[in-house]
C-alpha cells in the first residue's frame, strides 16, 4: 500500500512522545486527544525543564562553535540525502466504513530515488457516489512507480506528477505535492493546497504557494489530458543544508497549524531525542486537535477573514505529515 501505518510497537521513546504531545496540548490550550496519555503537572514540569535545558545547551554550543575551513583538496559541499518519516490521521466520520477509515489523503515515500509525495482527494465527489480518496491513492501509487522507473539518479517531480496523472484512471480529482532531492537542491511540484515548509534552526524559512482559483477552491488534477499551466501548477527549487527539515503535507496540516508552531514543535521533538517518526506523530496529532477547535486562530481562520468570510477555529480534515530530514 502507498500509505504507511504508524508503528505501534512500544519502545522507551514512546513515553516522551506522549508526554511531549500532552505538553504541547497544554501550552496551545487544546483538548487532549484520545491517543495521548494523561500527563500530570509534574510531567509537564519535567518536560518543560528538559526542553529549556536542551534549548539553552543548543544556543550555547551554537554560539561557541566556529566552523573549521575545509582541508586542502576537500570539497566544500558534499551531496546530501533525505530520510523520511510519516504519520496519517483520517478525519473521523459518522459511518466508520472501510472507505472512511482510509480517508481521502494518500502519500508515498521512495527513499531510494529521494522523492516523496502527498495527495488530497476532493471530498465533493462523495455526493456523486464516488470514493473521494480513490483518485489520490492511485495517483500516489502511480507516482511512486514512475519514480522507481526513472533511470537517472535525479527524479524530476514535475515529470513524475505528469506521468502519474496520465496513468491514473480512477474517477475523482485531488490536489498533490511531490518533492525530490538532488545534491543540495530540493525540487517541488505542487498543485492546489498540498505543500511544503522548509525549517532550519527552529524557524520556518519557506512555505509553498497555495494554487487556487479563489479562497478554498484549489486547483486539482483529474482524469484528463495533461495541460500544464503556471496558474495551476507551482514548480520551485531551493537549496538545503544538513539538519534542515522539509515538512510535506496536505491542507489538513497547513490549514490548522501555523508555521511558527510547526517549527517550534519539530525542533523541540528532535532536541528531546525523539526520532522522526515520533515527531511526525506529534505534529499530526496536534494538527488534528487544532482542527477540532472552535476558537483557535488558525491559518484557515486567518485566510477566511482575508477572504471576507470571517470564522474562528480549525478545519476538520484528513491530516498527512511527511517529515524529510536532510543529512550528509
Protein Blocks (a to p, Z undefined) as FASTA:
>chain_A
ZZdcddfbdcfklmmmmmmmmmmmmmnopacdfklccddfklmmmmmmmmmmmmmmmmmm
mmmpccddddehiafbdcddddddddddddddfklpaklmnombdcdddfknopacdddd
dfklmmnopafklmmmmmmmmmmmmmmmpmbfbdcfklmmmmmmmmpcbgcddddddddd
ehjaccdddehjbdcdddeehiafbdcddddfbehiacddddddddddfklpccdddddd
ehiacddddfklmmmmcfklmmmmmmmmmmnopafklmmmmmmmmmmmmmmpckbccfkl
mmmmmnopacedddddddddddddddZZ
